[in-house]
Amino acid sequence: MSARGVLGAAPGDEVHIVVLRALPEIVPGDDLPGMLSAAAVDAGLAPGDVLAVAHKVVSKAEGRVVRLGDVVPGAAARRLADETGKDPALCEVILGESRKVVRRRRSLVVCETHHGFICANAGVDASNTPDGTVVLLPLDPDASARGIQHVLSQAAGGRVGVVITDTHGRAFRRGLVNVAVGVAGFDPVVDHRGGRDREGRMLVATDQALGDEIAAAAGMLIGKSSGRPAALVRGLVTAPAPGTLRDLVRREDQDVFRARVDDDGVVI
């Protein structure tokens, strides 16, 4: 059975979200692309669809699961554990997944991952995994997405997009939202610069984060504990492209919030 949601795409258009059937518990070595393809075909997979899939099943299939009892914390992890109250082994895993710690407050640790994401605990997650284990983000989420996209596109007989999603918090906003952490088969950013608004004014700084919008829309229907980690989004017009999450990550030299500023808040 499929769950459906309808979102407005443009006047007179509709976007449909079809949640795929439940998958069994994923373990390392499972043929996840094949399992997703079979479920998507049952849901009417067609060229132009975009599959959104939670990273956790991708990570589990790729063996990105760590048993904390096997982790030996280093000195930096023990210091972080003392400062945050977290398990030292968990701190070791978090630091191993991080380029650097960006912000810290009590038990909250916001990190920059090796992928360039800014998120809590470097994306290390202990939910929906056996006690004493944590799930990491895929090493190369774009490559993971391309592997899934290749199998689905063959099954569909045409181009299918793929978005691998994760749940992130956002600066200045409450609540969590699904965002894209891996992309394949389409351009995840729509550049509207040079176009015109309804008043005829030229758009000069308007990039639409389509990959994140797809992830967020699918996240409204994909359950956190339902065993149904993927959904098809259909009805969108996407630009064919290899796709990469790098297009969605703001470079640090373009980020005014991590830049040095003077006393008036002006970027130095």
C-alpha positions in Angstrom: 0.0 0.0 0.0 1.2 3.5 -0.8 0.7 6.7 1.1 0.1 9.8 -1.1 0.5 13.5 -0.7 -0.1 16.3 -3.2 1.8 19.5 -3.2 1.3 22.5 -5.5 4.1 22.7 -8.1 2.8 25.5 -10.3 -0.6 26.8 -11.2 -2.5 23.9 -12.6 0.2 21.4 -11.8 0.6 18.8 -9.1 3.4 17.0 -7.4 2.6 13.5 -6.1 4.6 11.7 -3.4 4.2 7.9 -3.2 5.7 6.2 -0.1 7.2 2.9 -1.1 6.4 -0.4 0.7 8.3 -1.3 3.9 11.7 -2.9 3.5 13.1 -5.6 5.8 15.8 -4.6 8.3 18.8 -3.7 6.1 22.2 -5.3 6.9 25.6 -4.8 5.4 25.9 -6.3 1.9 22.2 -6.2 1.1 21.3 -5.3 -2.5 19.6 -2.0 -1.5 19.4 -0.6 -5.1 17.7 -3.8 -6.2 15.3 -3.7 -3.2 14.4 -0.1 -3.8 14.0 -0.7 -7.6 11.5 -3.6 -7.0 9.5 -1.5 -4.5 9.5 1.5 -6.9 8.4 -0.5 -9.9 5.5 -1.8 -7.7 4.6 1.8 -7.0 4.6 2.7 -10.8 8.2 3.9 -11.3 8.4 6.0 -14.5 11.1 8.2 -16.2 11.2 11.6 -14.6 10.5 10.4 -11.1 12.8 11.2 -8.2 13.4 8.7 -5.4 14.1 10.1 -2.0 15.6 7.6 0.4 16.7 8.0 4.0 20.5 7.7 4.4 20.2 5.3 7.3 19.3 2.3 5.1 22.0 3.3 2.6 24.6 3.5 5.4 23.5 0.2 6.9 23.8 -1.6 3.5 27.3 -0.1 3.1 28.4 -1.2 6.6 28.6 2.3 8.1 27.6 1.0 11.5 29.9 1.2 14.5 29.8 -0.8 17.7 30.7 1.7 20.4 32.2 -1.1 22.5 34.9 -1.6 19.9 35.9 2.1 19.9 39.0 3.3 21.9 38.6 7.0 22.8 41.6 9.2 22.4 42.6 12.2 24.5 40.5 14.7 22.5 37.4 12.5 22.7 37.8 12.1 26.5 38.1 15.9 26.9 35.0 16.4 24.7 33.2 13.7 26.8 34.1 15.6 30.0 32.8 18.8 28.6 29.6 17.5 27.2 28.6 14.5 29.3 28.6 12.3 26.2 30.0 8.7 26.0 33.7 9.0 25.3 33.4 6.3 22.6 30.6 8.3 20.9 32.8 11.4 21.0 35.6 9.5 19.3 33.3 8.5 16.5 31.9 12.1 16.2 35.4 13.6 16.0 36.4 10.9 13.4 33.6 12.0 11.2 34.4 15.7 11.6 36.6 18.2 9.9 36.1 20.4 13.0 33.7 21.3 15.8 31.9 24.5 14.8 29.9 25.2 17.9 29.3 23.5 21.3 26.9 24.2 24.1 26.5 21.8 27.0 25.7 18.4 25.3 25.1 19.9 21.9 28.0 19.5 19.5 27.7 21.0 16.0 30.3 19.8 13.6 31.5 20.2 10.0 31.6 16.8 8.4 34.2 15.6 5.9 31.4 16.1 3.3 31.1 19.8 4.3 27.7 19.5 6.1 27.2 21.5 9.3 25.1 19.3 11.6 24.8 18.0 15.1 27.2 15.1 16.1 28.6 15.1 12.5 25.5 13.1 11.5 26.3 10.2 13.8 23.0 8.7 14.8 21.9 6.2 17.5 18.2 6.0 16.5 16.7 2.9 14.7 19.9 0.9 15.3 20.7 -1.8 18.0 21.7 -0.6 21.4 25.4 0.1 21.6 25.7 0.9 17.9 25.6 4.1 15.9 25.1 4.8 12.2 27.3 7.1 10.2 26.7 9.0 7.0 27.7 7.2 3.8 31.4 7.9 2.9 30.4 9.2 -0.5 26.7 9.9 -0.6 26.8 11.0 -4.3 28.4 7.7 -5.3 25.7 5.9 -3.3 23.0 7.9 -5.0 24.5 7.1 -8.4 24.5 3.4 -7.7 20.8 3.5 -6.8 20.0 5.8 -9.7 21.6 3.5 -12.3 19.5 0.5 -11.2 16.3 2.6 -11.0 16.8 4.2 -14.4 17.3 0.9 -16.0 14.1 -0.4 -14.4 12.2 2.7 -15.5 13.5 2.8 -19.0 14.6 6.4 -18.6 16.2 8.9 -16.3 15.3 8.8 -12.6 16.7 11.1 -10.0 17.8 10.1 -6.5 18.1 12.1 -3.3 19.6 10.6 -0.2 18.2 12.4 2.8 19.1 13.1 6.4 17.4 15.1 9.1 19.2 18.3 10.1 18.5 21.2 12.3 18.7 24.7 10.9 20.4 27.9 12.2 17.8 30.4 13.4 14.9 28.0 13.0 13.3 25.5 15.4 12.7 21.9 14.4 14.3 19.4 12.1 13.9 19.1 8.3 15.0 16.4 5.9 17.7 17.7 3.6 19.6 16.2 0.7 23.0 14.6 1.5 23.5 12.8 -1.8 22.2 13.5 -5.3 22.2 11.8 -8.6 20.5 12.2 -12.0 19.4 15.9 -11.8 20.6 19.4 -10.9 19.7 19.9 -7.3 20.0 23.7 -7.5 17.8 25.7 -9.9 19.4 29.0 -10.9 16.7 31.6 -11.5 19.2 34.5 -12.0 18.5 36.4 -15.1 14.8 35.6 -15.0 12.0 38.1 -14.2 9.6 38.3 -11.3 5.9 39.1 -11.9 6.7 42.8 -11.8 9.3 42.4 -14.5 12.3 43.0 -12.2 15.4 40.8 -13.0 16.3 38.2 -10.5 19.9 38.6 -9.5 20.4 36.2 -6.5 17.8 33.5 -6.6 19.0 29.9 -6.3 16.3 27.3 -5.5 17.5 24.3 -3.4 15.4 21.8 -5.3 17.2 18.8 -3.8 16.5 20.0 -0.3 12.9 20.7 -1.2 12.4 17.2 -2.5 14.0 15.8 0.7 11.8 17.9 2.9 8.6 17.0 1.0 9.3 13.3 1.2 10.2 13.6 4.8 6.7 14.7 5.7 5.5 11.2 4.7 8.4 8.8 5.3 8.0 7.5 8.9 10.9 7.5 11.3 10.1 4.0 12.6 7.7 2.6 9.9 10.3 0.6 8.0 9.3 2.6 4.9 12.4 4.7 4.2 11.8 5.8 0.6 9.3 7.7 -1.5 8.8 8.6 -5.2 8.3 12.2 -6.0 6.7 12.7 -9.4 5.4 15.6 -11.4 8.5 17.8 -11.0 10.5 19.0 -14.0 14.2 18.4 -13.2 17.2 19.3 -15.3 19.2 16.2 -16.4 22.7 16.3 -14.8 25.0 13.9 -13.0 24.0 15.7 -9.7 26.2 16.4 -6.7 25.6 17.4 -3.1 28.5 19.9 -3.5 26.1 22.2 -5.3 24.0 22.5 -2.2 26.8 23.1 0.3 27.8 26.8 0.7 31.5 27.3 0.6 33.1 28.7 3.7 34.4 31.8 1.8 30.8 32.6 0.9 29.4 32.0 4.4 28.9 35.3 6.2 28.0 33.5 9.4 31.4 31.8 9.7 33.4 34.8 8.5 35.2 37.3 10.6 33.2 40.5 11.2 33.9 43.8 12.7 32.0 45.4 15.6 29.3 46.5 13.3 28.7 43.0 11.9 30.4 43.8 8.6 32.4 40.9 7.0 36.1 41.6 7.2 
